[in-house]
Amino acid sequence: MRIVFVRHGEPNYEKDCLTPLGHRQALAAAERLREEGIEAIYSSPFGRAMETARAASDLLNIKPVHSLQFMHELYWGSVDGNPTFANGHPWDIADDLASKGWDLTRTDWPSHPYFANNKVTAEAARVARETDEWMETLGYVREGAYYRCVGKDDQQHTVALFCHGGSSAAALARIFNLPFPYMCGALHLPFTSLTIVRLNKTPGGKSLPVMELIGDGRHIQGIE
């Protein structure tokens, strides 16, 4: 199984839709996906992700676009109204902690003052939990730190998931057993960039997932 994570195109965040440039980026991403053998398309329910996904759905004639509610963009900010660093923005937090030498691979990160009162901590945990549930529908059952293939054949199936920087970071953190803040610091994904994960396709097999590609946005170079 291969999962192609695709970030949405340039958005109008206020209206939750793509800008004209975002639509051009979405079409370029759809063309890029022709060579990946996509069999099914999933998307966050947010407008900017759905519009990006529909460009691929129409071009590749893959329907329907399956909505994954749990992959909407993460919410961050104070849980109780008390001030939080950078208003809880996880990328700013990750950059600040790294600049101060704090170990972003620590598993106790939810207890750090920047995260203890931050909505994003529960959001990341929710995505991690529901990622495992989605993976099971694809034929992969979580066992400890890895996923066991319970599919019925050894064919290499590929799906595309259109979503967001934050929800991608949370899902990938779960798949690769890495702390969410670490993934926020490590992944700065361009609009419509592709990140590809490959899992063991042999029925009964279990192994560390492989990262084939990270944040590839070459298809939008030169698009204005």
C-alpha positions as CSV (number, residue, x, y, z in Angstrom):
1,M,0.0,0.0,0.0
2,R,1.2,3.5,-0.9
3,I,-0.5,6.6,0.6
4,V,0.1,9.9,-1.2
5,F,-0.5,12.8,1.1
6,V,-1.3,16.0,-0.9
7,R,-1.5,19.4,0.8
8,H,-4.2,21.7,-0.6
9,G,-3.5,24.5,-3.0
10,E,-3.1,28.1,-2.1
11,P,-6.2,29.0,-0.1
12,N,-8.4,31.9,0.8
13,Y,-8.5,30.9,4.5
14,E,-11.4,33.2,5.3
15,K,-13.7,31.6,2.7
16,D,-12.1,28.2,3.0
17,C,-11.6,27.8,-0.8
18,L,-8.8,27.9,-3.3
19,T,-7.5,31.1,-4.9
20,P,-7.2,31.3,-8.7
21,L,-3.5,30.4,-8.2
22,G,-4.6,27.5,-5.9
23,H,-6.8,26.1,-8.7
24,R,-3.9,26.2,-11.1
25,Q,-1.7,24.4,-8.5
26,A,-4.4,21.8,-8.0
27,L,-4.5,21.1,-11.7
28,A,-0.8,20.7,-11.8
29,A,-0.9,18.4,-8.9
30,A,-3.6,16.3,-10.6
31,E,-1.3,16.0,-13.7
32,R,1.5,15.0,-11.4
33,L,-0.6,12.2,-9.9
34,R,-1.2,10.6,-13.3
35,E,2.1,8.7,-12.8
36,E,1.3,7.4,-9.3
37,G,-1.4,4.8,-10.1
38,I,-4.0,6.3,-7.8
39,E,-6.9,3.9,-7.2
40,A,-9.0,5.9,-4.6
41,I,-9.1,9.5,-3.4
42,Y,-9.7,10.7,0.1
43,S,-10.0,14.3,1.4
44,S,-10.4,16.4,4.4
45,P,-13.9,17.9,4.5
46,F,-12.6,21.5,4.4
47,G,-13.3,23.3,1.2
48,R,-9.7,24.1,0.2
49,A,-8.8,20.4,0.4
50,M,-11.9,19.2,-1.3
51,E,-11.4,21.6,-4.2
52,T,-7.9,20.3,-4.6
53,A,-9.0,16.7,-4.5
54,R,-11.8,17.3,-7.0
55,A,-9.3,18.6,-9.6
56,A,-7.6,15.2,-9.4
57,S,-10.9,13.3,-9.2
58,D,-12.1,15.0,-12.4
59,L,-8.8,14.7,-14.3
60,L,-8.1,11.1,-13.3
61,N,-11.8,10.0,-13.4
62,I,-11.6,8.6,-9.9
63,K,-14.9,9.0,-8.1
64,P,-16.2,9.5,-5.5
65,V,-13.9,11.6,-3.3
66,H,-14.2,10.0,0.1
67,S,-14.4,12.5,2.9
68,L,-12.3,11.8,6.0
69,Q,-13.7,14.1,8.7
70,F,-10.8,13.5,11.1
71,M,-8.3,14.9,8.6
72,H,-9.6,18.5,8.8
73,E,-7.0,21.1,9.7
74,L,-6.0,21.1,13.4
75,Y,-7.3,23.7,15.8
76,W,-4.9,25.3,18.1
77,G,-4.9,28.0,20.8
78,S,-5.6,28.2,24.5
79,V,-7.9,25.7,26.1
80,D,-9.1,27.9,28.9
81,G,-8.5,31.4,27.6
82,N,-5.1,32.0,29.3
83,P,-2.4,33.2,27.0
84,T,-0.3,30.6,25.1
85,F,3.0,31.0,23.3
86,A,2.5,32.1,19.6
87,N,-1.3,31.6,20.2
88,G,-0.6,27.9,20.2
89,H,0.6,27.7,16.6
90,P,2.5,24.4,16.5
91,W,5.0,25.3,13.8
92,D,6.1,28.4,15.6
93,I,6.3,26.4,18.8
94,A,8.5,23.7,17.2
95,D,10.8,26.3,15.8
96,D,11.1,28.1,19.1
97,L,11.8,25.0,21.1
98,A,14.4,23.8,18.6
99,S,16.1,27.2,18.7
100,K,16.4,26.8,22.5
101,G,17.8,23.3,22.2
102,W,14.7,21.5,23.6
103,D,14.6,17.9,22.4
104,L,11.7,17.7,20.0
105,T,11.9,13.9,20.1
106,R,10.7,13.8,23.7
107,T,7.6,11.7,24.2
108,D,6.5,13.8,27.1
109,W,5.9,16.9,24.9
110,P,2.2,17.2,25.8
111,S,3.2,18.2,29.3
112,H,5.4,21.1,28.1
113,P,3.9,24.5,29.0
114,Y,3.5,25.4,25.3
115,F,1.3,22.3,24.8
116,A,-0.3,21.5,28.2
117,N,-2.9,24.3,27.7
118,N,-3.1,24.1,23.9
119,K,-6.0,22.7,21.9
120,V,-3.6,21.2,19.3
121,T,-2.4,18.6,21.8
122,A,-5.8,16.9,21.9
123,E,-6.2,17.4,18.2
124,A,-3.0,15.6,17.4
125,A,-4.0,12.7,19.7
126,R,-7.4,12.5,17.9
127,V,-5.8,12.3,14.5
128,A,-3.4,9.6,15.7
129,R,-6.2,7.5,17.0
130,E,-8.4,7.9,13.9
131,T,-5.5,7.4,11.6
132,D,-5.2,3.9,13.0
133,E,-8.9,3.3,12.4
134,W,-8.6,4.5,8.8
135,M,-5.5,2.4,8.2
136,E,-7.5,-0.7,9.3
137,T,-10.0,0.0,6.5
138,L,-7.1,0.0,4.1
139,G,-6.0,-3.4,5.4
140,Y,-3.4,-2.5,8.0
141,V,-3.9,-3.2,11.7
142,R,-1.8,-1.5,14.3
143,E,0.4,-3.8,16.4
144,G,2.6,-2.0,18.8
145,A,4.7,0.5,16.9
146,Y,3.9,-0.9,13.4
147,Y,1.1,-2.0,11.1
148,R,0.5,-5.6,10.0
149,C,-0.9,-6.1,6.5
150,V,-4.2,-8.0,6.6
151,G,-5.0,-7.5,3.0
152,K,-6.0,-10.4,0.7
153,D,-3.4,-9.9,-2.0
154,D,0.1,-8.7,-2.4
155,Q,-0.7,-6.1,-5.1
156,Q,0.7,-2.6,-4.6
157,H,-2.4,-0.4,-4.2
158,T,-2.1,3.4,-4.0
159,V,-4.5,6.0,-2.6
160,A,-4.3,9.8,-2.4
161,L,-5.2,11.8,0.7
162,F,-5.8,15.5,0.3
163,C,-5.4,17.4,3.5
164,H,-3.5,20.0,5.4
165,G,-0.1,20.7,6.9
166,G,-1.2,20.1,10.5
167,S,-3.3,17.0,10.0
168,S,-0.6,15.6,7.8
169,A,2.0,16.1,10.5
170,A,-0.2,14.5,13.1
171,A,-1.0,11.4,10.9
172,L,2.6,11.0,9.8
173,A,3.8,11.3,13.4
174,R,1.6,8.4,14.3
175,I,2.6,6.3,11.3
176,F,6.3,6.8,11.9
177,N,6.2,6.8,15.7
178,L,7.6,10.3,16.0
179,P,6.4,13.2,18.3
180,F,4.0,15.6,16.7
181,P,6.2,18.7,17.5
182,Y,9.1,17.0,15.7
183,M,7.0,16.5,12.6
184,C,5.8,20.1,12.7
185,G,9.4,21.2,12.8
186,A,10.6,18.8,10.1
187,L,7.7,19.1,7.6
188,H,7.1,22.5,6.0
189,L,5.0,21.4,3.1
190,P,4.5,23.6,0.0
191,F,1.0,23.9,-1.4
192,T,-0.1,20.7,-3.3
193,S,3.2,19.0,-2.4
194,L,3.3,15.2,-2.4
195,T,4.5,13.1,0.5
196,I,4.4,9.4,-0.2
197,V,4.4,6.6,2.4
198,R,4.8,2.9,1.5
199,L,3.8,0.0,3.7
200,N,4.5,-3.7,3.6
201,K,2.1,-5.2,1.0
202,T,2.6,-8.8,1.8
203,P,-0.3,-10.3,3.7
204,G,0.8,-11.0,7.2
205,G,3.8,-8.8,6.8
206,K,4.8,-6.1,9.4
207,S,7.7,-3.7,9.1
208,L,8.7,-0.1,9.4
209,P,6.9,2.1,6.8
210,V,9.0,3.6,4.1
211,M,9.0,7.4,3.3
212,E,9.3,7.4,-0.5
213,L,9.0,11.2,-1.0
214,I,8.6,14.2,1.3
215,G,7.1,17.6,0.3
216,D,7.7,17.4,-3.4
217,G,6.3,20.5,-5.0
218,R,8.2,20.6,-8.3
219,H,5.0,20.4,-10.3
220,I,4.1,23.9,-9.2
221,Q,7.4,25.6,-10.0
222,G,6.9,28.5,-12.4
223,I,3.1,28.6,-11.9
224,E,1.8,32.1,-11.2
